[in-house]
Each structure stands twice: as structure tokens, then as C-alpha cells.
Amino acid sequence: MSNPISPGRFEFLPPVVKNMVIINGLCFLGTYVLQTSLGLDLIEVLGMHLPGSKAYSFWQPLTHLFMHGNFEHLLFNMFSFWMFGSILENVWGSSRFLTFYLVAGVGAAFLHYLVVFLMDIRPELLWIEDQIKMANAETLLGLESRKEDLLSGPNIIGASGAVAGIWIAFATMFPNNYLYLFFFVPVKAKYLAMLYVGFELLAVWQANPTDNVAHFAHLGGMLFGFAMVRWFGQ
């Protein structure tokens, strides 16, 4: 399958891409200003916590997409979002592209937490709950506090999951278009997509405890992106 792109037919900065980049930039600036002036941590408020924890709020599945930890995080996500998202928005139209972006981002976050809960949180949570059953008044408060810390601790931010979905959608629709690895090595999109998936799987398998990247969210975004292109057409 080959769908060559003709850049002359496309709007350079379509409306959803433009507005999303502006909103992300404003949120990043607002995070810094409110933290330094009022001590308000927007990442804690708008980042996505584990559903069901006391730190979770209903708006977080959407708002976490606009939070970024540092400028490099923001710059990389927005550059990738513009590079591939502008093409998809021109092909699909703004309404469909926005829906795709939000579904991929929310789906990526929930898949991440599903895996993290089952693999990391649930075993310790079961142990704590067993201890609570046998605890006396002196130790009960500490166990309850440890349980809440365990549930409320995880917090994911950033558009990376949604951007991963956009990238995989692009590679699925335009598999034979050449992209330039390190800006000068031409590689077909389908092969770069394979490398990207392989890198994320390797990172998950290695499970580096110092790695502060939500690799399962990236894989979730890819899964949702690929599925939506396949199920709902191009």
C-alpha cells in the first residue's frame, strides 16, 4: 500500500494542530508561573492519576495531555504532533482528527494504568489489605496511609501517547513515504514504525526503574491509533 503525499495540497498549520500547540504552550507557561507565584502545582492537579485514587479527578484523562514536565518534553511532542498531525488533519478534516487525537491519548493513559495496576500496584495492594485485616489500631493508620500513597502516587503527563497514535496512523496510511532518520538517512515510514514499536517493547522488557517514561502509554497510543485507522478506514 502506498499513498504518496503531495505537500502542496496541504495547509501548513491546520486549525486543530495550531490551537493544540498554542494550548500546550500556554499550559506549560501557566504551570511555571503558578508554581513560582502561588505554589500551585498544576501537574498534580491536571496530570492523570490512577482512576479510583483520591488524587484522581474526572477531568484528568483529558487535561494530562496538555501537561509537560520540561521544555524538551514539550518541544519534542509538539514538533512530532505538527509534523504528522498536520498531514492527518488535512487528509481527515479537523473534526475527525481531533476525535482521533483525544481517543488515542485517553486510551493510551487508561491502558498504561491498567498494565501498571496489574503488574506493579495490585500485588502490593493485596499485601497491604491482608495486613489491614490483622492490624491493630496502632498500625492501621500507617497501613491506610501507605495504601493511599500507593494508589495516588502514579501521575502521567504529556501528549506522548496521543502523538504515538498519530505517528502510527501516519505510518499505516503512508507506509512507503520516506522519512529522514537523524535528518539525513532516508527510511520508509513502515520501517521506522517497526523500529519505534521495537524500541518501546524493549524498554518495557528491560523495566529500568530510573526510566521516567510511560512506555505502556506510548504502546497504548500506537495500539489505539492503528486500530482506529484499520477499523474506521483512512
N, CA and C of each residue as an Amber inpcrd file, in Angstrom:
protein
   702
   0.8500000  -1.1900000   0.0000000   0.0000000   0.0000000   0.0000000
   0.8790000   1.2310000   0.0000000   0.6210000   2.1440000  -0.9050000
   1.4100000   3.3630000  -0.9820000   0.4980000   4.5430000  -1.2620000
   0.5570000   5.5370000  -0.3950000  -0.2290000   6.7500000  -0.5660000
   0.7120000   7.9440000  -0.5300000   1.3370000   8.2900000  -1.6470000
   2.2930000   9.3810000  -1.6250000   1.6430000  10.6970000  -1.2310000
   2.4040000  11.5130000  -0.5160000   1.9070000  12.7960000  -0.0440000
   2.3610000  13.8920000  -0.9830000   1.4610000  14.7700000  -1.2980000
   1.8090000  15.9360000  -2.1030000   1.6860000  17.1760000  -1.2300000
   2.8060000  17.6490000  -0.6340000   2.7260000  18.7140000   0.3590000
   2.0440000  19.9840000  -0.1320000   2.0720000  20.2540000  -1.4490000
   1.4810000  21.4730000  -1.9510000  -0.0150000  21.5580000  -1.7420000
  -0.6750000  20.4330000  -1.5280000  -2.1290000  20.4190000  -1.3410000
  -2.5300000  20.6540000   0.1030000  -1.5860000  20.6970000   1.0160000
  -1.9050000  20.7020000   2.4320000  -1.6860000  22.0610000   3.0830000
  -2.5450000  22.3370000   4.0500000  -2.3860000  23.5420000   4.8590000
  -1.2370000  23.3230000   5.8330000  -0.3250000  24.2640000   5.8890000
   0.8900000  24.1110000   6.6900000   0.5840000  23.9920000   8.1740000
  -0.3630000  24.7720000   8.6700000  -0.7010000  24.7650000  10.0920000
  -2.2240000  24.7440000  10.2330000  -2.8340000  23.5660000  10.0960000
  -4.2990000  23.4710000  10.1820000  -4.7980000  23.8250000  11.5800000
  -6.0930000  24.1420000  11.7170000  -6.5910000  24.7560000  12.9550000
  -6.4270000  23.9270000  14.2250000  -6.6990000  22.6310000  14.1860000
  -6.5700000  21.8350000  15.4060000  -5.1190000  21.7700000  15.8490000
  -4.2200000  21.5130000  14.9140000  -2.8000000  21.4710000  15.2460000
  -2.3530000  22.8100000  15.8290000  -2.7300000  23.8940000  15.1690000
  -2.3240000  25.2240000  15.6370000  -2.8310000  25.4970000  17.0460000
  -4.1210000  25.2340000  17.2800000  -4.6930000  25.5220000  18.5970000
  -4.1430000  24.6120000  19.6790000  -3.8880000  23.3580000  19.3590000
  -3.3160000  22.4390000  20.3360000  -1.9080000  22.8680000  20.7330000
  -1.1230000  23.2960000  19.7770000   0.2280000  23.7590000  20.0770000
   0.1690000  24.9990000  20.9750000  -0.7460000  25.9190000  20.6770000
  -0.8910000  27.1250000  21.4960000  -1.3220000  26.7650000  22.9100000
  -2.3190000  25.8870000  23.0350000  -2.8250000  25.5000000  24.3640000
  -1.7310000  24.8170000  25.1760000  -0.9840000  23.9160000  24.5430000
   0.0960000  23.2340000  25.2590000   1.1580000  24.2240000  25.7260000
   1.4830000  25.1920000  24.8670000   2.4570000  26.2010000  25.2570000
   1.9740000  27.0490000  26.4170000   0.7050000  27.4490000  26.3860000
   0.1440000  28.2440000  27.4760000   0.0860000  27.4630000  28.7820000
  -0.2580000  26.1870000  28.6830000  -0.3070000  25.3430000  29.8850000
   1.0880000  25.1870000  30.4960000   2.0860000  25.0380000  29.6360000
   3.4610000  24.9170000  30.1400000   3.8850000  26.2060000  30.8390000
   3.5740000  27.3380000  30.2220000   3.8950000  28.6290000  30.8390000
   3.1230000  28.8220000  32.1350000   1.8280000  28.4730000  32.1150000
   1.0000000  28.6120000  33.3070000   1.4790000  27.7310000  34.4510000
   1.9760000  26.5360000  34.1270000   2.4990000  25.6480000  35.1590000
   3.6540000  26.3040000  35.8960000   4.5510000  26.9090000  35.1400000
   5.7170000  27.5720000  35.7510000   5.2890000  28.8040000  36.5600000
   4.4210000  29.6280000  35.9890000   4.0210000  30.8760000  36.6520000
   3.2750000  30.5930000  37.9530000   2.3090000  29.6690000  37.9110000
   1.5080000  29.3820000  39.1030000   2.3330000  28.6860000  40.1840000
   3.2950000  27.8670000  39.7680000   4.1450000  27.1880000  40.7440000
   5.0280000  28.1900000  41.4870000   5.5960000  29.1220000  40.7330000
   6.5200000  30.0820000  41.3530000   5.7980000  31.2070000  42.0990000
   4.6190000  31.5930000  41.6310000   3.9280000  32.7330000  42.2560000
   2.9660000  32.3240000  43.3650000   2.2660000  31.2170000  43.1620000
   1.2410000  30.8070000  44.1310000   1.5260000  29.4700000  44.7940000
   2.5450000  28.7600000  44.3080000   2.8250000  27.4320000  44.8570000
   1.8240000  26.3910000  44.4240000   1.0710000  26.6640000  43.3480000
   0.0700000  25.7320000  42.8530000   0.7070000  24.7980000  41.8260000
   0.6300000  23.5110000  42.0870000   1.2350000  22.5140000  41.2070000
   0.1840000  22.0220000  40.2120000   0.1740000  22.5990000  39.0100000
  -0.8050000  22.2010000  38.0030000  -0.6000000  20.7700000  37.5340000
   0.6360000  20.2960000  37.5610000   0.9000000  18.9200000  37.1400000
   0.1920000  17.9390000  38.0680000   0.1640000  18.2680000  39.3600000
  -0.5310000  17.4090000  40.3140000  -2.0450000  17.4800000  40.1100000
  -2.5500000  18.6580000  39.7630000  -3.9900000  18.8480000  39.6070000
  -4.4890000  18.3260000  38.2620000  -3.7340000  18.5790000  37.1930000
  -4.1940000  18.2640000  35.8440000  -3.5610000  17.0090000  35.2580000
  -2.4420000  16.5560000  35.8270000  -1.8780000  15.2820000  35.4000000
  -2.8070000  14.1460000  35.7810000  -2.6750000  13.0040000  35.1110000
  -3.6080000  11.9040000  35.3410000  -3.0940000  10.9330000  36.3920000
  -3.8770000  10.8000000  37.4440000  -3.6040000   9.8320000  38.4970000
  -4.3870000   8.5440000  38.2390000  -4.0870000   7.5560000  39.0250000
  -4.7640000   6.2710000  38.8960000  -6.2540000   6.4310000  39.1660000
  -7.1270000   6.0520000  38.2270000  -8.5710000   6.1420000  38.4750000
  -8.9680000   5.3630000  39.7330000  -9.7670000   6.0020000  40.5590000
 -10.1840000   5.3850000  41.8090000  -9.4140000   5.8790000  43.0170000
  -8.2590000   6.5110000  42.7960000  -7.4950000   7.0510000  43.9180000
  -8.0640000   8.4010000  44.3230000  -7.6990000   8.8720000  45.5120000
  -8.1880000  10.1600000  45.9840000  -7.6400000  11.3170000  45.1550000
  -6.5030000  11.1050000  44.4980000  -5.9000000  12.1690000  43.6980000
  -6.5110000  12.2700000  42.3030000  -7.3260000  11.2840000  41.9380000
  -7.9110000  11.2700000  40.5870000  -9.1220000  12.2010000  40.5120000
  -9.2150000  12.9450000  39.4040000 -10.3800000  13.7800000  39.1090000
 -10.8420000  13.5000000  37.6880000 -12.1130000  13.7160000  37.4220000
 -12.7180000  13.2950000  36.1620000 -12.1240000  14.0020000  34.9440000
 -11.5500000  15.1930000  35.1510000 -11.0070000  15.9390000  34.0120000
  -9.6050000  15.4710000  33.6050000  -8.9450000  14.6930000  34.4530000
  -7.5350000  14.3590000  34.2140000  -7.2620000  13.5340000  32.9570000
  -8.1730000  12.6260000  32.5290000  -7.8900000  11.9020000  31.2750000
  -7.6790000  12.8250000  30.0770000  -8.2940000  14.0030000  30.0940000
  -8.0850000  14.9710000  29.0140000  -6.9700000  15.9620000  29.3350000
  -6.9840000  16.4990000  30.5450000  -6.0440000  17.5780000  30.8610000
  -4.6030000  17.1010000  30.9310000  -4.3640000  15.8180000  31.2050000
  -2.9750000  15.3540000  31.2940000  -2.2610000  15.4930000  29.9520000
  -3.0540000  15.5430000  28.8540000  -2.4730000  15.6710000  27.5210000
  -1.7910000  17.0170000  27.3090000  -2.1270000  18.0110000  28.1380000
  -1.5960000  19.3630000  27.9600000  -0.4930000  19.7130000  28.9530000
  -0.1280000  18.7530000  29.8120000   0.9050000  18.9870000  30.8130000
   2.2320000  18.3750000  30.3570000   3.3280000  19.1140000  30.5410000
   4.6470000  18.5960000  30.1810000   5.6490000  18.9500000  31.2770000
   6.5630000  18.0200000  31.5160000   7.4740000  18.1660000  32.6350000
   8.5880000  19.1660000  32.4080000   9.0250000  19.3320000  31.1700000
  10.0910000  20.2770000  30.8700000   9.9550000  20.7320000  29.4200000
  10.7870000  21.7040000  29.0460000  10.6640000  22.2850000  27.7170000
  11.0010000  21.2780000  26.6260000  11.9880000  20.4180000  26.8630000
  12.3560000  19.4220000  25.8580000  11.2090000  18.4610000  25.5970000
  10.5170000  18.0750000  26.6600000   9.3500000  17.1970000  26.5440000
   8.2850000  17.8630000  25.6760000   8.0030000  19.1090000  25.9690000
   7.0080000  19.8680000  25.2120000   7.4330000  20.0270000  23.7530000
   8.6810000  20.4130000  23.5290000   9.1640000  20.6870000  22.1760000
   9.1110000  19.4390000  21.3070000   9.5640000  18.3130000  21.8280000
   9.5710000  17.0800000  21.0410000   8.1500000  16.6560000  20.6860000
   7.2500000  16.7050000  21.6820000   5.8670000  16.2920000  21.4130000
   5.1820000  17.2030000  20.4060000   5.3660000  18.5040000  20.5490000
   4.6910000  19.4350000  19.6550000   5.2800000  19.4050000  18.2470000
   6.5790000  19.1930000  18.1310000   7.1840000  19.0770000  16.8080000
   6.6590000  17.8390000  16.0890000   6.6180000  16.7050000  16.8020000
   6.0890000  15.4680000  16.2030000   4.6080000  15.6060000  15.8900000
   3.8720000  16.2580000  16.8060000   2.4460000  16.4720000  16.6090000
   2.1970000  17.2920000  15.3500000   2.9740000  18.3720000  15.1680000
   2.8230000  19.1950000  13.9660000   3.2420000  18.4320000  12.7080000
   4.3610000  17.7360000  12.7610000   4.9080000  17.0800000  11.5730000
   3.9320000  16.0540000  10.9950000   3.3740000  15.1940000  11.8550000
   2.4970000  14.1300000  11.3710000   1.0150000  14.4830000  11.5140000
   0.7010000  15.2410000  12.5640000  -0.6920000  15.6050000  12.7780000
  -1.2420000  16.5360000  11.7260000  -0.4060000  17.4390000  11.2180000
  -0.8910000  18.3670000  10.1920000  -1.2890000  17.6160000   8.9240000
  -0.5670000  16.5600000   8.6130000  -0.9150000  15.7530000   7.4370000
  -2.2430000  15.0390000   7.6590000  -2.3950000  14.4070000   8.8300000
  -3.6370000  13.6830000   9.1000000  -4.8340000  14.6260000   9.1560000
  -4.6560000  15.8080000   9.7350000  -5.7840000  16.7460000   9.8010000
  -6.1950000  17.2130000   8.4150000  -5.2330000  17.4320000   7.5310000
  -5.5600000  17.8170000   6.1620000  -6.2620000  16.7030000   5.4060000
  -5.8850000  15.4620000   5.6760000  -6.4980000  14.3170000   4.9980000
  -7.8840000  14.0320000   5.5510000  -8.0250000  14.0530000   6.8720000
  -9.2690000  13.6510000   7.5190000 -10.2470000  14.7930000   7.7270000
  -9.7560000  15.9800000   7.9100000 -10.5770000  17.0860000   8.3710000
 -10.3800000  17.2830000   9.8680000 -10.6760000  18.4820000  10.3470000
 -10.3690000  18.8490000  11.7320000 -11.1710000  18.0500000  12.7500000
 -12.4490000  17.8220000  12.5010000 -13.3010000  17.1420000  13.4710000
 -12.8370000  15.7080000  13.7170000 -12.5990000  14.9750000  12.6430000
 -12.1630000  13.5900000  12.7970000 -10.7780000  13.5250000  13.4260000
  -9.8940000  14.4310000  13.0390000  -8.5450000  14.4170000  13.5840000
  -8.5560000  14.6930000  15.0850000  -9.3530000  15.6680000  15.5170000
  -9.4320000  15.9830000  16.9430000  -9.9610000  14.7920000  17.7270000
 -10.9920000  14.1460000  17.2060000 -11.5350000  12.9610000  17.8710000
 -10.4770000  11.8690000  17.9780000  -9.7610000  11.6420000  16.8870000
  -8.6980000  10.6390000  16.8800000  -7.6510000  10.9580000  17.9380000
  -7.2210000  12.1980000  17.9870000  -6.1790000  12.6210000  18.9180000
  -6.6020000  12.3740000  20.3680000  -7.8030000  12.7950000  20.7090000
  -8.2780000  12.6570000  22.0810000  -8.4990000  11.1950000  22.4600000
  -9.0860000  10.4170000  21.5580000  -9.3130000   8.9910000  21.8510000
  -7.9930000   8.2610000  22.0320000  -7.0220000   8.5350000  21.1680000
  -5.7140000   7.8940000  21.2830000  -5.0430000   8.2670000  22.5970000
  -5.1240000   9.5410000  22.9790000  -4.4950000   9.9850000  24.2090000
  -5.1380000   9.4140000  25.4540000  -6.4670000   9.4360000  25.5070000
  -7.1800000   8.8910000  26.6700000  -7.0120000   7.3750000  26.7230000
  -7.1200000   6.7160000  25.5780000  -6.9410000   5.2610000  25.5420000
  -5.5540000   4.8600000  25.9790000  -4.5460000   5.6040000  25.5650000
  -3.1660000   5.3030000  25.9510000  -2.9950000   5.3990000  27.4610000
  -3.5710000   6.4310000  28.0670000  -3.4360000   6.6260000  29.5110000
  -4.1070000   5.5000000  30.2890000  -5.3150000   5.1040000  29.8850000
  -6.0170000   4.0520000  30.6100000  -5.3310000   2.6980000  30.4280000
  -4.8090000   2.4280000  29.2410000  -4.0840000   1.1740000  29.0400000
  -2.8190000   1.1490000  29.8890000  -2.1380000   2.2800000  29.9670000
  -0.9480000   2.3760000  30.8150000  -1.2860000   2.0270000  32.2630000
  -2.3420000   2.6390000  32.7750000  -2.6920000   2.3900000  34.1730000
  -3.2220000   0.9780000  34.4040000  -3.8700000   0.4060000  33.4230000
  -4.3260000  -0.9710000  33.5640000  -3.1370000  -1.9020000  33.7500000
  -2.1110000  -1.7300000  32.9050000  -0.9310000  -2.5800000  32.9940000
  -0.1660000  -2.3190000  34.2800000   0.0250000  -1.0380000  34.6150000
   0.7630000  -0.6910000  35.8240000   0.0540000  -1.2100000  37.0690000
  -1.2740000  -1.1130000  37.0790000  -2.0240000  -1.6020000  38.2340000
  -1.8680000  -3.1080000  38.3860000  -2.0180000  -3.8360000  37.3020000
  -1.9570000  -5.2950000  37.3800000  -0.5550000  -5.8000000  37.7060000
   0.4550000  -5.1430000  37.1450000   1.8240000  -5.6340000  37.3020000
   2.5160000  -5.1130000  38.5600000   2.2980000  -3.8540000  38.8940000
   3.0740000  -3.2310000  39.9660000   2.2720000  -2.9320000  41.2220000
   1.0750000  -2.3920000  41.0550000   0.3300000  -1.8940000  42.2090000
  -0.4710000  -2.9880000  42.8960000  -1.1630000  -3.8160000  42.1230000
  -2.0730000  -4.7990000  42.7150000  -1.3880000  -5.7670000  43.6780000
  -0.2060000  -6.3170000  43.3450000   0.4220000  -7.2470000  44.3070000
   0.6920000  -6.5970000  45.6660000   1.2250000  -5.3700000  45.6760000
   1.4770000  -4.7020000  46.9500000   0.1720000  -4.3000000  47.6180000
  -0.8260000  -3.9200000  46.8300000  -2.1220000  -3.5430000  47.3910000
  -2.7690000  -4.7260000  48.1050000  -2.6900000  -5.9040000  47.5130000
  -3.2440000  -7.0980000  48.1530000  -2.5350000  -7.3970000  49.4640000
  -1.2150000  -7.2050000  49.4660000  -0.4570000  -7.4370000  50.6990000
  -0.8910000  -6.4590000  51.7910000  -1.0390000  -5.1830000  51.4260000
  -1.4570000  -4.1740000  52.3990000  -2.8370000  -4.5040000  52.9530000
  -3.7610000  -4.8980000  52.0720000  -5.1180000  -5.2070000  52.5250000
  -5.1330000  -6.4180000  53.4490000  -4.2710000  -7.3820000  53.1910000
  -4.1570000  -8.5280000  54.1060000  -3.6310000  -8.0790000  55.4670000
  -2.6720000  -7.1660000  55.4630000  -2.1330000  -6.6630000  56.7240000
  -3.1720000  -5.8460000  57.4880000  -3.9990000  -5.1120000  56.7590000
  -5.0430000  -4.3110000  57.4040000  -6.0240000  -5.1940000  58.1660000
  -6.3280000  -6.3540000  57.6250000  -7.2640000  -7.2690000  58.2820000
  -6.7500000  -7.7250000  59.6440000  -5.4360000  -7.7790000  59.7690000
  -4.8510000  -8.2730000  61.0220000  -4.2700000  -7.1540000  61.8730000
  -4.3950000  -5.9060000  61.4080000  -3.7190000  -4.7940000  62.0810000
  -4.4550000  -4.3640000  63.3380000  -3.6870000  -3.8650000  64.2940000
  -4.2810000  -3.2410000  65.4670000  -4.3980000  -1.7400000  65.2280000
  -4.9760000  -1.0380000  66.1670000  -5.2100000   0.3930000  65.9920000
  -3.9200000   1.1670000  65.7950000  -2.8270000   0.6650000  66.3550000
  -1.5570000   1.3790000  66.2810000  -0.9700000   1.3620000  64.8760000
  -1.1360000   0.2440000  64.1690000  -0.5340000   0.1030000  62.8370000
  -1.5260000   0.3640000  61.6980000  -2.8220000   0.4070000  62.0100000
  -3.8280000   0.5580000  60.9620000  -3.6710000   1.8760000  60.2040000
  -3.4220000   2.9520000  60.9300000  -3.3160000   4.2630000  60.2830000
  -2.1530000   4.3040000  59.2920000  -1.0420000   3.7090000  59.6790000
   0.1180000   3.6740000  58.7910000  -0.1450000   2.8660000  57.5400000
  -0.8430000   1.7400000  57.6800000  -1.1680000   0.9130000  56.5230000
  -2.1380000   1.6210000  55.5810000  -3.1160000   2.3120000  56.1500000
  -4.0640000   3.0500000  55.3140000  -3.3520000   4.1730000  54.5520000
  -2.4180000   4.8340000  55.2250000  -1.6580000   5.8910000  54.5690000
  -0.7750000   5.3240000  53.4560000  -0.1720000   4.1800000  53.7060000
   0.6600000   3.5410000  52.6860000  -0.1710000   3.1240000  51.4770000
  -1.3990000   2.6530000  51.7350000  -2.2940000   2.2620000  50.6460000
  -2.6510000   3.4590000  49.7750000  -2.9640000   4.5870000  50.4240000
  -3.3300000   5.7760000  49.6460000  -2.1410000   6.3270000  48.8730000
  -0.9630000   6.2890000  49.4820000   0.2410000   6.7350000  48.7750000
   0.4960000   5.8610000  47.5490000   0.2570000   4.5770000  47.6890000
   0.4620000   3.6490000  46.5780000  -0.4940000   3.9460000  45.4340000
  -1.7560000   4.2230000  45.7520000  -2.7570000   4.4700000  44.7170000
  -2.6360000   5.8580000  44.1010000  -2.2700000   6.8460000  44.8970000
  -2.2440000   8.2290000  44.4100000  -0.8970000   8.6320000  43.8300000
   0.1160000   7.8180000  44.0430000   1.4560000   8.1890000  43.6080000
   1.6430000   8.3350000  42.1170000   1.2190000   7.3570000  41.2980000
   1.4620000   7.4760000  39.8470000   0.7530000   8.6860000  39.2500000
   1.4540000   9.3760000  38.3630000   0.9000000  10.5630000  37.7230000
   1.5440000  10.6980000  36.3550000   0.7560000  10.5510000  35.2930000
   1.3290000  10.6650000  33.9470000   0.8960000  11.9770000  33.3140000
   1.8170000  12.5600000  32.5560000   1.5640000  13.8280000  31.8800000
   2.1240000  13.7530000  30.4650000   1.5980000  14.6200000  29.6080000
   2.1580000  14.7560000  28.2770000   1.3000000  14.1630000  27.1810000
   1.5760000  14.6280000  25.9680000   0.8250000  14.1990000  24.7900000
   1.4740000  13.0130000  24.0870000   2.4690000  12.3980000  24.7160000
   3.2540000  11.3760000  24.0310000   2.4190000  10.1940000  23.5500000
   1.4550000   9.7460000  24.3610000   0.6230000   8.6240000  23.9470000
  -0.2000000   8.9530000  22.7170000  -0.8120000  10.1490000  22.7150000
  -1.6000000  10.5770000  21.5590000  -0.7200000  10.7830000  20.3330000
   0.4710000  11.3470000  20.5400000   1.4030000  11.5610000  19.4260000
   1.8730000  10.2300000  18.8570000   2.0860000   9.2490000  19.7240000
   2.4580000   7.9170000  19.2430000   1.3540000   7.3370000  18.3640000
   0.0960000   7.5710000  18.7570000  -1.0220000   7.1200000  17.9280000
  -1.0520000   7.8130000  16.5820000  -0.7610000   9.1130000  16.5720000
  -0.7140000   9.8710000  15.3180000   0.4040000   9.3500000  14.4170000
   1.5460000   9.0870000  15.0030000   2.6890000   8.6060000  14.2200000
   2.3880000   7.2480000  13.5820000   1.7870000   6.3310000  14.3590000
   1.4580000   5.0140000  13.8120000   0.3670000   5.1190000  12.7590000
  -0.5910000   6.0160000  12.9600000  -1.6280000   6.2260000  11.9470000
  -0.9990000   6.7150000  10.6420000  -0.0580000   7.6400000  10.7530000
   0.6410000   8.1380000   9.5650000   1.3740000   7.0000000   8.8560000
   2.1050000   6.1980000   9.6200000   2.8760000   5.1030000   9.0260000
   1.9670000   4.0430000   8.4170000   0.7780000   3.8610000   8.9830000
  -0.1790000   2.9010000   8.4390000  -0.7650000   3.4100000   7.1250000
  -1.0250000   4.6960000   7.0520000  -1.6430000   5.2740000   5.8570000
  -0.6310000   5.5490000   4.7400000   0.5870000   5.8790000   5.1400000
   1.6240000   6.2330000   4.1560000   2.8850000   5.4080000   4.4010000
   2.7770000   4.0880000   4.3030000   3.8960000   3.2220000   4.7200000
   5.1520000   3.3810000   3.8830000   5.0140000   3.7630000   2.6180000
   6.1720000   3.8140000   1.7310000   6.7380000   5.2250000   1.5480000
   6.1910000   6.1740000   2.2750000   6.7750000   7.5100000   2.2310000
   8.0810000   7.5370000   3.0190000   9.0510000   8.2260000   2.4880000
  10.3540000   8.2850000   3.1360000  10.3920000   9.3860000   4.1900000
  10.9640000   9.0280000   5.3360000  11.2770000   9.9900000   6.3790000
  12.7910000   9.9580000   6.5810000  13.3150000  10.9800000   7.2080000
  14.7700000  11.0820000   7.3150000  15.2100000  10.8860000   8.7670000
  15.7890000   9.7120000   9.0010000  16.3110000   9.3810000  10.3200000
  17.5610000  10.2160000  10.5840000  17.5870000  10.8750000  11.7470000
  18.6820000  11.8020000  12.0810000  18.8300000  12.9010000  11.0260000
  17.7300000  13.1920000  10.3180000  17.6200000  14.2920000   9.3600000
  18.3380000  14.0530000   8.0310000  19.0020000  12.9160000   7.8520000
  19.6640000  12.7110000   6.5580000  19.6460000  11.2680000   6.0630000
  19.1600000  10.3000000   6.8450000  19.0980000   8.9000000   6.4090000
  17.6650000   8.5880000   5.9810000  17.3940000   8.4030000   4.6810000
  16.0160000   8.1390000   4.2400000  15.5750000   6.7130000   4.5970000
  14.4300000   6.6150000   5.2790000  13.8680000   5.3260000   5.6860000
  12.3650000   5.3870000   5.4690000  11.7860000   4.3130000   4.9540000
  10.3390000   4.2760000   4.7600000   9.6200000   4.3040000   6.1150000
   8.4640000   4.9410000   6.1150000   7.7140000   5.1200000   7.3640000
   7.3970000   3.7900000   8.0340000   7.0860000   2.7560000   7.2580000
   6.7100000   1.4690000   7.8510000   7.8780000   0.8480000   8.6200000
   9.1040000   1.0620000   8.1490000  10.2580000   0.5030000   8.8440000
  10.5810000   1.3040000  10.1070000  10.4140000   2.6140000  10.0430000
  10.5920000   3.4180000  11.2520000   9.5480000   3.0690000  12.3070000
   8.3290000   2.7800000  11.8470000   7.2830000   2.3800000  12.7860000
   7.6620000   1.0800000  13.4900000   8.2170000   0.1300000  12.7430000
   8.6640000  -1.1240000  13.3500000   9.7590000  -0.8770000  14.3770000
  10.7020000   0.0170000  14.0430000  11.7680000   0.3530000  14.9850000
  11.2080000   0.9990000  16.2470000  10.2380000   1.8780000  16.0680000
   9.6270000   2.5720000  17.1980000   8.9250000   1.5870000  18.1270000
   8.1280000   0.7010000  17.5570000   7.4390000  -0.3120000  18.3640000
   8.4550000  -1.1980000  19.0650000   9.4870000  -1.6130000  18.3320000
  10.5080000  -2.4670000  18.9200000  11.2340000  -1.7820000  20.0660000
  11.5280000  -0.4940000  19.9130000  12.1920000   0.2480000  20.9780000
  11.3300000   0.2960000  22.2370000  10.0330000   0.5730000  22.0760000
   9.1440000   0.6580000  23.2350000   8.9900000  -0.7050000  23.9140000
   8.8970000  -1.7660000  23.1300000   8.8010000  -3.1090000  23.7070000
  10.0730000  -3.4680000  24.4630000  11.2140000  -3.0980000  23.9070000
  12.4830000  -3.3560000  24.5850000  12.5640000  -2.5920000  25.9000000
  12.1090000  -1.3410000  25.8840000  12.1350000  -0.5310000  27.1050000
  11.2410000  -1.1360000  28.1790000  10.0800000  -1.6520000  27.7650000
   9.1800000  -2.3010000  28.7160000   9.8160000  -3.5750000  29.2690000
  10.4410000  -4.3460000  28.4080000  11.0520000  -5.6080000  28.8220000
  12.2090000  -5.3760000  29.7860000  13.0040000  -4.3310000  29.5430000
  14.1370000  -4.0450000  30.4140000  13.6910000  -3.4970000  31.7610000
  12.5620000  -2.8060000  31.7820000  11.9620000  -2.3000000  33.0290000
  12.9850000  -1.5630000  33.8880000  13.5860000  -0.5340000  33.3280000
  14.5640000   0.2730000  34.0520000  13.8650000   1.1240000  35.1040000
  14.1410000   0.9120000  36.3900000  13.4260000   1.6700000  37.4300000
  13.7200000   3.1690000  37.4130000  14.8320000   3.5810000  36.7940000
  15.1620000   5.0100000  36.7280000  14.5680000   5.6790000  35.4950000
  13.9250000   4.9000000  34.6420000  13.3200000   5.4440000  33.4310000
  11.9850000   6.0870000  33.7930000  11.8670000   7.3830000  33.5630000
  10.6560000   8.1040000  33.9530000   9.7180000   8.3090000  32.7610000
   9.7050000   7.3360000  31.8460000   8.9030000   7.4260000  30.6240000
   7.7780000   6.3930000  30.6960000   6.5630000   6.7980000  30.3300000
   5.3960000   5.8970000  30.3570000   5.3420000   5.1000000  29.0470000
   6.1800000   4.0710000  28.9570000   6.2730000   3.3080000  27.7110000
   4.9710000   2.5900000  27.3780000   4.2500000   2.1440000  28.4020000
   2.9700000   1.4790000  28.1360000   1.9590000   2.4650000  27.5380000
   2.0550000   3.7380000  27.8990000   1.1820000   4.7490000  27.2920000
   1.5320000   4.9240000  25.8220000   2.8190000   4.9080000  25.4970000
   3.2270000   5.0030000  24.0890000   2.6810000   3.8190000  23.3000000
   2.8450000   2.6260000  23.8530000   2.3430000   1.4330000  23.1730000
   0.8200000   1.4640000  23.0750000   0.1620000   1.9680000  24.1170000
  -1.2890000   2.0880000  24.0720000  -1.7460000   3.0470000  23.0010000
  -1.0450000   4.1850000  22.8760000  -1.3800000   5.1280000  21.8200000
  -1.1980000   4.5250000  20.4430000  -0.1100000   3.7700000  20.2520000
   0.1060000   3.0840000  18.9740000  -1.0170000   2.0990000  18.6820000
  -1.4070000   1.3350000  19.7010000  -2.4630000   0.3380000  19.5220000
  -3.7760000   1.0030000  19.1280000  -4.1550000   2.0510000  19.8370000
  -5.3980000   2.7480000  19.5230000  -5.3090000   3.4230000  18.1570000
  -4.1600000   4.0190000  17.8520000  -4.0020000   4.6670000  16.5560000
  -4.1330000   3.7000000  15.4030000  -3.4610000   2.5730000  15.5070000
  -3.5250000   1.5600000  14.4510000  -4.9440000   1.0060000  14.3110000
  -5.5800000   0.7090000  15.4550000  -6.9150000   0.1210000  15.4280000
  -7.9330000   1.0730000  14.8170000  -7.8410000   2.3560000  15.1590000
  -8.8230000   3.3070000  14.6230000  -8.6810000   3.5020000  13.1180000
  -7.4400000   3.4760000  12.6230000  -7.2390000   3.5740000  11.1820000
  -7.7800000   2.3400000  10.4920000  -7.5130000   1.1740000  11.0560000
  -7.9570000  -0.0740000  10.4310000  -9.4620000  -0.2540000  10.4940000
 -10.0550000   0.0800000  11.6520000 -11.4970000  -0.1560000  11.8150000
 -12.3550000   0.9000000  11.1630000 -11.9200000   2.1370000  11.1780000
 -12.7580000   3.2290000  10.6700000 -12.2970000   3.7550000   9.3260000
 -11.2810000   3.1410000   8.7580000 -10.8490000   3.5000000   7.4190000
  -9.9350000   4.7030000   7.4040000  -9.4100000   4.9570000   6.2140000
  -8.4490000   6.0400000   6.0350000  -9.1180000   7.2530000   5.4100000
